[in-house]
Amino acid sequence: MKFAIFGNTYQAKKSSHAVTLFKLLKKQGAKIGMCREFYQFLVSENMDIKADQLFDGDDFTADMVISIGGDGTFLKAARRVGRKGIPILGINTGRLGFLADISPEEMEETFDEIQNGRYSVEERSVLQLICNDKHLQDSPYALNEIAILKRDSSSMISIRTAINGAYLNTYQADGLVIATPTGSTAYSLSVGGPIIVPHSNTIAITPVAPHSLNV
């Protein structure tokens, strides 16, 4: 198998887990591609890492993506996967492991199962952002949510919303959160959004501090 690896670049004390991961994958004869930023971080920590390929952004192909860090790293990897349809496995070396739920102690058993084809893939929805701002076009996908927020302490903003071209509502609020089922328990929930079953084909649109309760 060919793996593409993304990793946390500020957990120096836990970078040894990445070395363990590489040894496991090499032992299985896997091909390893690696995010250049994560590779350079490990090299700066004097870790003995040799990848078959380095890549930037979403310029990669793989049978499976590995995220090593916390849920933030997992979400970053998901943005880069976008619509490639590549499954993501999260190894949790951070604090929150809702998405990245494999512990370092479970790595050997997990990759033995993967090598033998004993695993299943859960499909999740992603959002794609299309806008005129070139700064946002580099990574236009989101696994959790897309948030439109006012700047600093300015007055509330007016957001006209349509679905498939059909007018829905105009929100007077501090912002708007558009969330996938996966993201419904994250930022969306904190601003009063509903909890959605992860595999449903649904999105939640929730205003942030709306001027009107009729939303």
Backbone as ProteinMPNN parsed JSONL, in Angstrom:
{"seq_chain_A": "MKFAIFGNTYQAKKSSHAVTLFKLLKKQGAKIGMCREFYQFLVSENMDIKADQLFDGDDFTADMVISIGGDGTFLKAARRVGRKGIPILGINTGRLGFLADISPEEMEETFDEIQNGRYSVEERSVLQLICNDKHLQDSPYALNEIAILKRDSSSMISIRTAINGAYLNTYQADGLVIATPTGSTAYSLSVGGPIIVPHSNTIAITPVAPHSLNV", "coords_chain_A": {"N_chain_A": [[0.829, -1.207, 0.0], [0.269, 2.32, -0.465], [0.978, 5.114, 1.442], [0.072, 8.396, 2.549], [1.335, 10.845, 4.633], [0.408, 13.097, 7.151], [1.269, 15.392, 9.741], [1.438, 16.592, 13.161], [3.142, 19.572, 13.947], [4.207, 20.69, 16.25], [4.484, 19.173, 18.519], [6.973, 18.258, 19.897], [7.882, 16.488, 21.879], [6.478, 14.218, 21.38], [7.187, 13.281, 18.95], [8.546, 10.95, 18.505], [6.701, 8.973, 18.132], [6.096, 9.114, 15.476], [8.365, 8.047, 14.3], [8.159, 5.401, 15.152], [5.856, 4.719, 13.737], [6.806, 4.917, 11.068], [8.678, 2.839, 11.02], [7.003, 0.63, 11.352], [5.468, 0.751, 8.98], [7.446, 0.531, 6.991], [8.397, -1.991, 7.57], [6.3, -3.492, 6.672], [6.573, -3.155, 4.014], [5.503, -0.926, 2.793], [4.852, 1.968, 0.711], [5.823, 5.283, 1.282], [4.61, 8.487, 1.382], [5.076, 11.905, 2.242], [4.037, 14.836, 3.947], [5.771, 17.751, 3.312], [6.282, 19.781, 5.19], [5.879, 18.5, 7.68], [7.83, 16.542, 7.53], [10.199, 18.097, 7.502], [10.025, 19.181, 10.05], [10.385, 16.883, 11.666], [12.978, 16.173, 10.938], [14.331, 18.382, 11.953], [14.108, 17.769, 14.59], [15.923, 15.833, 14.861], [15.154, 13.27, 14.054], [15.278, 10.049, 12.631], [14.232, 9.72, 9.66], [13.046, 8.553, 6.582], [11.459, 9.187, 3.749], [9.636, 7.988, 0.876], [8.651, 9.824, -0.85], [8.18, 13.347, -0.941], [5.717, 15.857, -0.457], [3.773, 18.794, -1.245], [1.0, 20.648, -0.022], [-1.943, 19.603, -1.641], [-0.843, 17.91, -3.454], [-0.58, 14.968, -4.04], [-0.879, 11.359, -4.177], [-2.437, 8.412, -2.906], [-3.169, 5.285, -1.233], [-4.162, 5.395, 1.259], [-4.522, 7.929, 3.728], [-2.626, 9.074, 6.472], [-3.042, 10.609, 9.525], [-1.198, 12.043, 12.037], [-1.368, 13.146, 15.172], [-3.583, 15.399, 16.67], [-7.143, 16.069, 16.641], [-7.16, 18.46, 15.221], [-5.027, 18.199, 13.422], [-6.015, 16.077, 11.948], [-8.232, 17.3, 10.707], [-6.896, 19.156, 9.134], [-5.561, 17.439, 7.385], [-7.798, 16.343, 6.136], [-8.754, 18.56, 4.709], [-6.817, 18.721, 2.753], [-7.103, 16.311, 1.456], [-9.632, 16.621, 0.346], [-11.673, 16.147, -2.391], [-10.621, 13.769, -3.224], [-11.263, 11.229, -2.417], [-9.867, 9.517, -0.744], [-9.338, 7.365, 1.987], [-8.958, 8.324, 5.471], [-6.875, 7.795, 8.221], [-6.673, 8.349, 11.633], [-4.182, 8.92, 14.001], [-3.894, 9.388, 17.347], [-2.045, 11.67, 19.031], [-2.458, 13.874, 20.399], [-4.538, 16.012, 22.442], [-7.361, 15.988, 22.11], [-9.254, 13.42, 20.774], [-11.432, 12.781, 19.006], [-11.904, 12.439, 16.274], [-9.391, 11.526, 15.428], [-8.735, 8.603, 16.505], [-7.109, 6.438, 17.099], [-4.774, 5.131, 19.274], [-1.224, 5.58, 20.003], [-0.281, 3.188, 21.079], [-1.846, 1.324, 19.875], [-1.055, 1.137, 17.27], [0.538, -0.901, 15.966], [-1.115, -3.22, 15.954], [-3.285, -2.151, 14.554], [-2.238, -1.555, 11.96], [-1.481, -4.057, 11.129], [-3.988, -5.202, 10.805], [-4.949, -3.57, 8.73], [-3.138, -4.194, 6.671], [-3.913, -6.789, 6.157], [-6.362, -6.397, 5.108], [-8.532, -6.14, 6.768], [-10.54, -4.047, 7.527], [-12.857, -1.283, 7.617], [-14.465, 1.395, 5.806], [-15.737, 4.536, 6.599], [-17.931, 6.754, 5.101], [-17.937, 10.265, 4.825], [-19.434, 13.526, 4.607], [-18.136, 16.407, 2.878], [-17.5, 19.943, 2.713], [-17.309, 22.35, 0.089], [-15.736, 25.344, -0.646], [-16.409, 28.068, -2.693], [-15.199, 30.994, -3.906], [-14.27, 34.477, -4.497], [-11.912, 35.253, -3.359], [-8.552, 34.841, -3.588], [-6.823, 33.92, -1.647], [-8.19, 32.012, -0.25], [-8.585, 29.952, -1.964], [-6.671, 28.029, -2.041], [-7.055, 25.921, -0.272], [-9.902, 24.728, -0.331], [-11.72, 23.026, 0.942], [-13.725, 21.544, 3.576], [-14.103, 19.509, 6.395], [-15.512, 19.769, 8.77], [-16.831, 22.465, 9.163], [-17.786, 25.586, 7.534], [-17.273, 28.897, 8.284], [-18.687, 32.088, 8.251], [-17.804, 35.154, 9.26], [-18.098, 38.285, 11.036], [-15.844, 41.119, 10.985], [-13.608, 41.742, 13.603], [-14.766, 44.039, 15.989], [-16.909, 45.086, 14.64], [-20.202, 46.174, 13.484], [-23.134, 44.011, 13.245], [-23.539, 41.732, 10.466], [-25.124, 41.356, 7.24], [-26.389, 38.53, 5.759], [-27.219, 37.032, 2.891], [-28.886, 34.134, 2.022], [-29.05, 31.265, -0.02], [-30.26, 28.154, -1.338], [-29.287, 25.874, -3.666], [-29.846, 27.823, -5.559], [-32.333, 28.738, -4.796], [-33.945, 31.112, -2.83], [-33.409, 31.322, 0.672], [-33.105, 32.694, 3.248], [-32.382, 35.875, 4.807], [-29.899, 36.647, 6.932], [-29.398, 38.583, 9.811], [-26.753, 39.009, 11.651], [-23.874, 38.082, 13.71], [-22.48, 36.337, 12.265], [-22.332, 33.307, 10.24], [-22.644, 29.819, 10.379], [-21.92, 27.043, 8.501], [-22.383, 23.722, 8.554], [-21.221, 20.323, 8.322], [-22.584, 16.97, 8.899], [-20.562, 15.691, 10.421], [-19.273, 17.901, 11.536], [-21.265, 18.916, 13.106], [-21.227, 18.639, 15.843], [-19.304, 20.344, 16.684], [-18.129, 23.602, 16.265], [-20.594, 24.507, 15.304], [-22.491, 23.388, 17.08], [-21.892, 24.816, 19.388], [-22.941, 27.3, 18.88], [-25.592, 26.892, 18.933], [-26.551, 25.086, 17.053], [-28.007, 22.071, 15.544], [-27.532, 18.583, 16.5], [-26.387, 16.191, 14.27], [-26.857, 13.039, 12.712], [-23.933, 11.275, 11.861], [-23.691, 10.036, 9.24], [-25.667, 11.052, 7.641], [-27.174, 12.757, 4.829], [-26.997, 15.714, 5.038], [-26.884, 19.241, 5.83], [-26.144, 21.763, 8.263], [-27.28, 25.015, 8.882], [-26.465, 27.685, 10.724], [-27.003, 30.684, 12.419], [-24.78, 33.074, 13.963], [-25.138, 34.621, 16.98], [-27.741, 35.926, 16.26], [-29.787, 38.716, 15.151], [-32.509, 38.47, 15.068], [-34.879, 36.139, 16.384], [-36.332, 34.633, 14.724], [-35.391, 32.419, 12.716]], "CA_chain_A": [[0.0, 0.0, 0.0], [0.947, 3.611, -0.449], [0.41, 5.994, 2.464], [0.472, 9.805, 2.613], [1.322, 11.153, 6.063], [0.383, 14.461, 7.673], [1.542, 15.316, 11.168], [1.51, 17.753, 14.033], [4.498, 20.123, 13.89], [4.622, 21.387, 17.475], [4.568, 18.243, 19.645], [8.319, 17.693, 19.805], [8.056, 15.384, 22.822], [5.761, 13.038, 20.903], [7.593, 12.993, 17.577], [9.058, 9.58, 18.42], [5.617, 8.12, 17.644], [6.198, 9.103, 14.016], [9.434, 7.099, 13.973], [7.559, 4.074, 15.331], [4.952, 4.523, 12.608], [7.602, 4.668, 9.872], [9.259, 1.501, 11.124], [5.925, -0.326, 11.104], [5.1, 0.775, 7.571], [8.565, 0.001, 6.213], [8.423, -3.433, 7.84], [5.258, -4.081, 5.838], [6.88, -2.903, 2.612], [4.643, 0.141, 2.29], [5.425, 3.175, 0.13], [5.465, 6.383, 2.183], [4.692, 9.881, 0.982], [5.024, 12.69, 3.473], [3.925, 16.286, 3.874], [7.124, 18.298, 3.459], [6.362, 20.549, 6.441], [6.023, 17.551, 8.779], [9.147, 15.914, 7.366], [11.227, 19.047, 7.938], [9.907, 19.267, 11.501], [11.004, 15.697, 12.256], [14.424, 16.283, 10.707], [14.839, 19.381, 12.905], [14.128, 17.112, 15.899], [16.932, 14.768, 14.742], [14.514, 11.974, 13.876], [15.777, 9.317, 11.466], [13.064, 9.481, 8.818], [13.313, 8.552, 5.144], [10.219, 8.982, 3.004], [9.81, 7.712, -0.55], [8.234, 11.006, -1.595], [7.713, 14.512, -0.193], [4.735, 16.598, -1.24], [3.241, 20.034, -0.682], [-0.427, 20.847, -0.238], [-2.731, 18.435, -2.025], [-0.163, 17.298, -4.595], [-0.197, 13.609, -3.667], [-1.812, 10.25, -4.357], [-2.192, 7.376, -1.9], [-4.279, 4.38, -0.93], [-4.688, 5.823, 2.557], [-3.847, 9.056, 4.38], [-2.454, 8.924, 7.916], [-2.89, 11.844, 10.293], [-0.622, 11.75, 13.35], [-1.508, 14.363, 15.973], [-4.906, 15.429, 17.278], [-8.221, 16.302, 15.687], [-6.78, 19.576, 14.358], [-4.201, 17.639, 12.355], [-6.928, 15.28, 11.127], [-9.01, 18.227, 9.888], [-5.965, 19.705, 8.147], [-5.379, 16.39, 6.379], [-9.056, 16.228, 5.392], [-8.808, 19.671, 3.751], [-5.917, 18.412, 1.645], [-7.685, 15.188, 0.713], [-10.696, 17.213, -0.46], [-12.566, 15.226, -3.098], [-9.832, 12.662, -3.771], [-11.869, 9.952, -2.058], [-8.882, 8.676, -0.047], [-9.671, 7.245, 3.417], [-8.017, 8.92, 6.42], [-6.739, 7.142, 9.525], [-6.119, 9.296, 12.596], [-3.456, 8.433, 15.178], [-4.026, 10.477, 18.313], [-0.969, 12.004, 19.966], [-2.836, 15.161, 20.974], [-5.442, 15.981, 23.594], [-8.699, 15.599, 21.679], [-9.183, 12.341, 19.797], [-12.763, 12.402, 18.546], [-11.708, 11.95, 14.909], [-8.155, 10.73, 15.48], [-9.074, 7.777, 17.671], [-6.17, 5.327, 17.28], [-3.681, 5.517, 20.166], [0.081, 5.06, 19.57], [-0.133, 1.8, 21.533], [-2.654, 0.468, 18.997], [-0.6, 1.252, 15.889], [0.99, -2.165, 15.382], [-2.295, -4.054, 15.701], [-4.103, -1.493, 13.531], [-1.667, -1.696, 10.624], [-1.576, -5.478, 10.779], [-5.353, -5.382, 10.309], [-5.041, -2.893, 7.437], [-2.372, -4.975, 5.699], [-4.685, -7.993, 5.847], [-7.65, -6.011, 4.536], [-9.605, -6.246, 7.759], [-10.956, -2.719, 7.977], [-13.99, -0.711, 6.887], [-14.351, 2.834, 5.555], [-16.949, 5.33, 6.801], [-17.981, 7.916, 4.222], [-18.412, 11.502, 5.455], [-19.603, 14.663, 3.703], [-17.247, 17.564, 3.004], [-17.98, 21.173, 2.098], [-16.37, 23.023, -0.802], [-15.924, 26.792, -0.689], [-16.104, 28.736, -3.958], [-15.266, 32.439, -3.667], [-13.371, 35.285, -5.321], [-10.682, 35.523, -2.615], [-7.519, 33.888, -3.989], [-6.173, 33.362, -0.459], [-8.993, 30.899, 0.248], [-8.711, 28.941, -3.001], [-5.613, 27.031, -1.883], [-7.58, 24.776, 0.481], [-11.315, 25.113, -0.273], [-12.579, 21.967, 1.479], [-13.86, 21.496, 5.035], [-14.797, 18.339, 6.923], [-16.402, 20.187, 9.858], [-17.702, 23.596, 8.875], [-17.304, 26.848, 6.977], [-17.86, 29.98, 9.075], [-18.617, 33.45, 7.722], [-17.857, 35.951, 10.488], [-17.806, 39.709, 10.91], [-14.488, 41.496, 11.374], [-13.35, 42.395, 14.888], [-15.917, 44.492, 16.78], [-17.815, 45.827, 13.768], [-21.618, 45.855, 13.666], [-23.52, 42.738, 12.641], [-23.533, 41.707, 9.009], [-26.316, 40.815, 6.586], [-25.968, 37.407, 4.926], [-28.316, 36.488, 2.079], [-28.623, 32.71, 1.873], [-29.871, 30.523, -0.976], [-29.905, 26.744, -1.498], [-29.507, 25.482, -5.066], [-30.408, 28.962, -6.269], [-33.618, 29.152, -4.222], [-33.744, 31.966, -1.656], [-33.771, 30.739, 1.961], [-33.292, 33.703, 4.295], [-31.322, 36.858, 5.001], [-29.574, 36.639, 8.363], [-28.727, 39.715, 10.443], [-26.067, 38.298, 12.735], [-22.42, 38.242, 13.752], [-21.896, 35.405, 11.313], [-23.118, 32.14, 9.856], [-21.867, 28.582, 10.369], [-22.467, 25.977, 7.659], [-21.691, 22.551, 9.094], [-21.533, 18.962, 7.901], [-22.943, 16.139, 10.052], [-19.369, 15.493, 11.249], [-19.0, 19.14, 12.253], [-22.428, 19.4, 13.861], [-20.927, 18.622, 17.287], [-18.163, 21.236, 16.923], [-18.478, 25.022, 16.37], [-22.027, 24.649, 15.063], [-23.214, 23.076, 18.319], [-21.638, 25.862, 20.384], [-23.776, 28.475, 18.582], [-26.993, 26.49, 18.977], [-26.93, 24.216, 15.943], [-28.476, 20.731, 15.904], [-26.64, 17.434, 16.342], [-26.841, 15.42, 13.111], [-26.269, 11.706, 12.566], [-22.752, 11.467, 11.008], [-23.755, 9.539, 7.869], [-26.81, 11.603, 6.92], [-26.868, 13.681, 3.735], [-27.618, 16.935, 5.558], [-26.007, 20.276, 6.371], [-26.795, 22.668, 9.218], [-26.979, 26.438, 8.704], [-26.772, 28.262, 12.032], [-26.477, 32.039, 12.597], [-24.043, 33.38, 15.186], [-25.726, 35.79, 17.651], [-28.65, 36.583, 15.317], [-30.586, 39.846, 15.638], [-33.884, 37.997, 15.173], [-35.02, 34.736, 16.765], [-37.069, 33.958, 13.655], [-34.378, 32.003, 11.76]], "C_chain_A": [[0.864, 1.259, 0.0], [0.219, 4.531, 0.528], [0.927, 7.418, 2.275], [0.291, 10.256, 4.057], [1.347, 12.658, 6.321], [0.605, 14.38, 9.177], [1.558, 16.657, 11.858], [2.951, 18.261, 14.086], [4.883, 20.917, 15.134], [4.645, 20.48, 18.696], [5.918, 17.523, 19.609], [8.494, 16.468, 20.694], [7.403, 14.09, 22.333], [6.149, 12.639, 19.478], [8.153, 11.588, 17.408], [7.978, 8.61, 17.935], [5.656, 8.026, 16.117], [7.272, 8.122, 13.563], [8.917, 5.669, 14.098], [6.64, 3.737, 14.168], [5.725, 4.183, 11.339], [8.195, 3.266, 9.884], [8.218, 0.427, 10.837], [5.585, -0.411, 9.622], [6.198, 0.206, 6.687], [8.672, -1.513, 6.375], [7.405, -4.162, 6.969], [5.493, -3.855, 4.349], [6.047, -1.808, 1.982], [5.463, 1.259, 1.652], [4.921, 4.365, 0.946], [5.692, 7.733, 1.513], [4.472, 10.732, 2.221], [4.891, 14.175, 3.183], [5.289, 16.904, 4.198], [7.307, 19.046, 4.783], [6.588, 19.627, 7.635], [7.385, 16.866, 8.72], [10.254, 16.836, 7.882], [11.203, 19.234, 9.451], [10.611, 18.088, 12.162], [12.519, 15.715, 12.087], [15.037, 17.276, 11.693], [14.904, 18.831, 14.324], [15.078, 15.912, 15.909], [16.323, 13.37, 14.682], [15.004, 11.331, 12.58], [14.593, 8.871, 10.611], [13.48, 9.539, 7.351], [12.027, 8.202, 4.411], [10.536, 8.694, 1.54], [9.487, 8.934, -1.395], [7.827, 12.105, -0.627], [6.736, 15.281, -1.07], [4.313, 17.854, -0.491], [1.747, 20.116, -0.974], [-1.167, 19.565, -0.547], [-2.129, 17.692, -3.212], [0.334, 15.899, -4.232], [-1.277, 12.619, -4.09], [-1.465, 9.184, -3.325], [-3.4, 6.454, -1.812], [-4.95, 4.774, 0.384], [-3.858, 6.989, 3.081], [-3.779, 8.775, 5.874], [-2.246, 10.303, 8.522], [-2.344, 11.472, 11.659], [-0.537, 13.053, 14.146], [-2.828, 14.307, 16.711], [-5.968, 15.643, 16.22], [-7.921, 17.467, 14.748], [-5.949, 19.11, 13.178], [-5.055, 16.817, 11.401], [-7.722, 16.187, 10.181], [-8.147, 18.872, 8.807], [-5.744, 18.705, 7.023], [-6.628, 16.26, 5.51], [-9.203, 17.348, 4.369], [-7.961, 19.365, 2.535], [-6.413, 17.23, 0.809], [-8.816, 15.691, -0.184], [-11.623, 16.174, -1.057], [-11.809, 14.053, -3.725], [-10.446, 11.296, -3.46], [-10.915, 8.989, -1.376], [-9.27, 8.575, 1.425], [-8.572, 7.806, 4.307], [-8.053, 8.144, 7.726], [-6.065, 8.112, 10.481], [-5.464, 8.619, 13.78], [-3.365, 9.586, 16.169], [-2.812, 10.592, 19.23], [-1.259, 13.343, 20.637], [-3.742, 14.99, 22.171], [-6.82, 15.458, 23.206], [-8.606, 14.56, 20.572], [-10.542, 11.852, 19.361], [-12.689, 11.82, 17.139], [-10.47, 11.066, 14.817], [-8.242, 9.829, 16.705], [-8.202, 6.539, 17.852], [-5.022, 5.802, 18.168], [-2.359, 4.971, 19.628], [0.282, 3.597, 19.953], [-0.89, 0.816, 20.638], [-2.141, 0.424, 17.565], [-0.243, -0.093, 15.262], [-0.194, -3.065, 15.03], [-3.136, -3.477, 14.56], [-3.549, -1.721, 12.136], [-1.532, -3.15, 10.191], [-2.955, -5.768, 10.19], [-5.509, -4.763, 8.922], [-4.329, -3.699, 6.36], [-3.14, -6.218, 5.249], [-6.094, -7.689, 5.339], [-8.814, -6.077, 5.493], [-9.921, -4.86, 8.337], [-12.146, -2.257, 7.133], [-13.805, 0.799, 6.779], [-15.71, 3.491, 5.779], [-16.899, 6.555, 5.887], [-18.579, 9.107, 4.969], [-18.508, 12.611, 4.401], [-18.517, 15.707, 3.942], [-17.904, 18.753, 2.314], [-16.896, 21.736, 1.192], [-16.732, 24.498, -0.875], [-15.519, 27.321, -2.06], [-16.273, 30.234, -3.73], [-14.24, 33.153, -4.532], [-12.03, 35.556, -4.655], [-9.636, 34.456, -2.936], [-6.844, 33.23, -2.791], [-6.912, 32.137, 0.067], [-9.106, 29.76, -0.759], [-7.68, 27.83, -2.875], [-6.134, 25.776, -1.199], [-9.081, 24.972, 0.7], [-12.257, 24.091, 0.354], [-12.599, 21.983, 3.01], [-14.636, 20.254, 5.436], [-15.809, 18.73, 7.994], [-17.369, 21.292, 9.45], [-16.978, 24.69, 8.115], [-18.025, 27.955, 7.745], [-17.63, 31.319, 8.381], [-18.827, 34.378, 8.912], [-17.539, 37.412, 10.209], [-16.376, 39.983, 11.372], [-14.491, 42.177, 12.741], [-14.642, 42.773, 15.619], [-16.904, 45.299, 15.943], [-19.26, 45.41, 14.026], [-21.961, 44.558, 12.944], [-23.6, 42.858, 11.124], [-24.832, 41.091, 8.493], [-25.875, 39.743, 5.595], [-27.185, 36.842, 4.2], [-27.979, 35.04, 1.736], [-29.598, 32.076, 0.888], [-29.372, 29.085, -1.042], [-30.287, 26.307, -2.904], [-30.21, 26.588, -5.857], [-31.724, 29.474, -5.726], [-33.377, 29.925, -2.926], [-34.228, 31.277, -0.384], [-34.087, 31.815, 2.986], [-32.164, 34.719, 4.219], [-31.094, 36.985, 6.501], [-28.899, 37.948, 8.759], [-28.061, 39.148, 11.696], [-24.585, 38.645, 12.741], [-21.731, 37.299, 12.77], [-22.834, 34.251, 11.025], [-22.188, 30.933, 9.812], [-22.603, 27.552, 9.517], [-21.694, 24.714, 8.001], [-22.155, 21.254, 8.445], [-22.053, 18.183, 9.112], [-21.757, 15.89, 10.984], [-19.097, 16.717, 12.109], [-20.147, 19.634, 13.111], [-22.202, 19.397, 15.37], [-19.745, 19.522, 17.634], [-18.66, 22.685, 17.07], [-19.987, 25.23, 16.226], [-22.843, 24.412, 16.332], [-23.069, 24.197, 19.341], [-22.45, 27.125, 20.126], [-25.248, 28.085, 18.444], [-27.463, 25.614, 17.846], [-27.338, 22.827, 16.4], [-27.367, 19.691, 15.791], [-27.218, 16.54, 15.248], [-26.135, 14.07, 13.081], [-25.142, 11.777, 11.536], [-22.911, 11.068, 9.545], [-24.918, 10.115, 7.062], [-26.362, 12.609, 5.862], [-27.532, 15.029, 4.028], [-26.542, 17.951, 5.919], [-26.824, 21.144, 7.323], [-26.332, 24.094, 8.947], [-27.428, 27.156, 9.973], [-26.182, 29.665, 12.15], [-25.762, 32.19, 13.933], [-24.597, 34.679, 15.767], [-26.662, 36.555, 16.719], [-29.436, 37.723, 15.961], [-32.032, 39.422, 15.869], [-33.905, 36.529, 15.569], [-35.744, 33.941, 15.694], [-36.108, 33.574, 12.538], [-34.71, 30.626, 11.198]], "O_chain_A": [[2.025, 1.246, 0.41], [-0.997, 4.704, 0.45], [2.078, 7.622, 1.888], [-0.777, 10.074, 4.64], [2.183, 13.388, 5.788], [0.185, 13.418, 9.82], [1.676, 17.709, 11.229], [3.88, 17.471, 14.251], [5.799, 21.737, 15.077], [4.811, 20.971, 19.813], [5.987, 16.327, 19.325], [9.175, 15.515, 20.313], [7.73, 13.003, 22.809], [5.519, 11.77, 18.875], [8.228, 11.084, 16.288], [8.292, 7.551, 17.391], [5.3, 7.0, 15.538], [7.104, 7.442, 12.551], [9.205, 4.825, 13.25], [6.642, 2.611, 13.67], [5.347, 3.266, 10.61], [8.208, 2.586, 8.857], [8.506, -0.565, 10.166], [5.432, -1.501, 9.071], [5.915, -0.523, 5.737], [8.999, -2.226, 5.426], [7.621, -5.309, 6.576], [4.706, -4.308, 3.517], [5.9, -1.766, 0.761], [6.623, 1.47, 2.008], [3.735, 4.446, 1.265], [6.81, 8.076, 1.13], [3.764, 10.327, 3.143], [5.548, 14.707, 2.288], [5.881, 16.609, 5.236], [8.359, 18.954, 5.416], [7.399, 19.935, 8.509], [8.016, 16.641, 9.753], [11.14, 16.398, 8.615], [12.251, 19.426, 10.067], [11.359, 18.276, 13.121], [13.255, 15.318, 12.991], [16.131, 17.046, 12.21], [15.646, 19.341, 15.163], [15.054, 15.088, 16.823], [16.898, 12.409, 15.193], [15.126, 12.001, 11.555], [14.03, 7.795, 10.811], [14.18, 10.46, 6.931], [11.565, 7.061, 4.45], [11.578, 9.105, 1.029], [9.98, 9.074, -2.515], [7.199, 11.831, 0.396], [6.908, 15.349, -2.287], [4.473, 17.961, 0.724], [1.289, 19.706, -2.041], [-1.049, 18.571, 0.169], [-2.821, 16.935, -3.894], [1.541, 15.676, -4.13], [-2.427, 12.988, -4.328], [-0.309, 9.074, -2.916], [-4.498, 6.792, -2.254], [-6.137, 4.524, 0.595], [-2.641, 7.029, 2.898], [-4.744, 8.299, 6.472], [-1.383, 11.065, 8.086], [-2.953, 10.673, 12.371], [0.257, 13.94, 13.833], [-3.163, 13.287, 17.312], [-5.722, 15.424, 15.034], [-8.374, 17.469, 13.604], [-6.146, 19.574, 12.055], [-4.848, 16.852, 10.188], [-7.868, 15.88, 8.997], [-8.615, 19.107, 7.693], [-5.738, 19.073, 5.848], [-6.53, 16.088, 4.295], [-9.72, 17.118, 3.275], [-8.332, 19.706, 1.412], [-6.168, 17.163, -0.395], [-8.953, 15.253, -1.327], [-12.276, 15.416, -0.34], [-12.307, 13.419, -4.654], [-10.179, 10.319, -4.16], [-11.122, 7.777, -1.419], [-9.512, 9.602, 2.059], [-7.395, 7.772, 3.948], [-9.123, 7.868, 8.27], [-4.998, 8.643, 10.172], [-6.1, 7.837, 14.487], [-2.816, 10.642, 15.853], [-2.577, 9.74, 20.086], [-0.416, 13.884, 21.353], [-3.723, 13.955, 22.837], [-7.379, 14.595, 23.883], [-7.957, 14.788, 19.551], [-10.793, 10.647, 19.343], [-13.341, 10.818, 16.846], [-10.498, 9.997, 14.208], [-7.872, 10.231, 17.808], [-8.519, 5.678, 18.673], [-4.362, 6.787, 17.838], [-2.362, 3.999, 18.874], [0.942, 2.851, 19.231], [-0.606, -0.382, 20.646], [-2.73, -0.255, 16.724], [-0.673, -0.392, 14.148], [-0.258, -3.608, 13.927], [-3.635, -4.214, 13.71], [-4.303, -2.048, 11.219], [-1.475, -3.434, 8.995], [-3.076, -6.489, 9.199], [-6.127, -5.359, 8.04], [-4.855, -3.87, 5.26], [-3.028, -6.643, 4.1], [-6.912, -8.591, 5.161], [-9.969, -6.07, 5.068], [-9.602, -4.56, 9.488], [-12.395, -2.796, 6.055], [-13.078, 1.403, 7.567], [-16.715, 3.057, 5.216], [-15.924, 7.307, 5.907], [-19.592, 8.978, 5.657], [-17.753, 12.625, 3.429], [-18.037, 15.873, 5.064], [-18.756, 18.588, 1.442], [-15.707, 21.617, 1.488], [-17.881, 24.859, -1.131], [-14.414, 27.053, -2.532], [-17.365, 30.693, -3.398], [-13.438, 32.517, -5.216], [-11.103, 36.036, -5.309], [-9.819, 33.289, -2.591], [-6.348, 32.108, -2.898], [-6.32, 31.309, 0.76], [-9.666, 28.711, -0.441], [-7.801, 26.797, -3.534], [-5.69, 24.674, -1.519], [-9.496, 25.343, 1.797], [-13.474, 24.269, 0.303], [-11.627, 22.379, 3.654], [-15.7, 19.974, 4.884], [-16.855, 18.092, 8.117], [-18.58, 21.079, 9.398], [-15.75, 24.729, 8.051], [-19.252, 27.947, 7.841], [-16.511, 31.636, 7.976], [-19.904, 34.391, 9.508], [-16.808, 37.737, 9.273], [-15.775, 39.165, 12.069], [-15.287, 43.081, 12.993], [-15.506, 41.924, 15.839], [-17.655, 46.111, 16.484], [-19.514, 44.415, 14.704], [-21.179, 44.064, 12.132], [-23.713, 43.956, 10.578], [-25.541, 40.396, 9.222], [-25.079, 40.015, 4.696], [-28.07, 36.25, 4.817], [-26.9, 34.76, 1.214], [-30.805, 32.313, 0.946], [-28.188, 28.829, -0.824], [-31.455, 26.361, -3.289], [-31.056, 26.319, -6.711], [-32.194, 30.532, -6.144], [-32.684, 29.442, -2.03], [-35.322, 30.714, -0.357], [-35.19, 31.857, 3.533], [-31.114, 34.451, 3.634], [-31.99, 37.384, 7.245], [-27.939, 38.374, 8.116], [-28.734, 38.845, 12.681], [-24.103, 39.398, 11.894], [-20.543, 37.448, 12.482], [-23.971, 34.215, 11.496], [-21.083, 31.01, 9.277], [-23.763, 27.231, 9.778], [-20.488, 24.639, 7.767], [-23.319, 21.105, 8.072], [-21.974, 18.677, 10.237], [-21.923, 15.878, 12.204], [-18.731, 16.59, 13.278], [-20.023, 20.662, 13.778], [-22.915, 20.086, 16.099], [-19.238, 19.471, 18.754], [-19.518, 22.96, 17.908], [-20.581, 26.036, 16.943], [-23.78, 25.157, 16.619], [-24.01, 24.497, 20.076], [-22.636, 27.937, 21.032], [-26.053, 28.848, 17.908], [-28.667, 25.413, 17.688], [-27.045, 22.442, 17.532], [-26.385, 19.892, 15.077], [-28.393, 16.175, 15.292], [-24.948, 13.978, 13.392], [-25.359, 12.288, 10.437], [-22.315, 11.708, 8.679], [-25.133, 9.711, 5.919], [-25.306, 13.231, 5.986], [-28.489, 15.429, 3.365], [-25.423, 17.579, 6.27], [-28.044, 21.242, 7.198], [-25.137, 24.349, 8.8], [-28.622, 27.229, 10.265], [-24.972, 29.828, 11.996], [-26.095, 31.519, 14.909], [-24.533, 35.724, 15.119], [-26.404, 37.72, 16.415], [-29.716, 37.7, 17.16], [-32.704, 39.947, 16.757], [-33.048, 35.757, 15.139], [-35.771, 32.712, 15.744], [-35.998, 34.282, 11.537], [-33.966, 30.102, 10.37]]}, "name": "protein", "num_of_chains": 1, "seq": "MKFAIFGNTYQAKKSSHAVTLFKLLKKQGAKIGMCREFYQFLVSENMDIKADQLFDGDDFTADMVISIGGDGTFLKAARRVGRKGIPILGINTGRLGFLADISPEEMEETFDEIQNGRYSVEERSVLQLICNDKHLQDSPYALNEIAILKRDSSSMISIRTAINGAYLNTYQADGLVIATPTGSTAYSLSVGGPIIVPHSNTIAITPVAPHSLNV"}
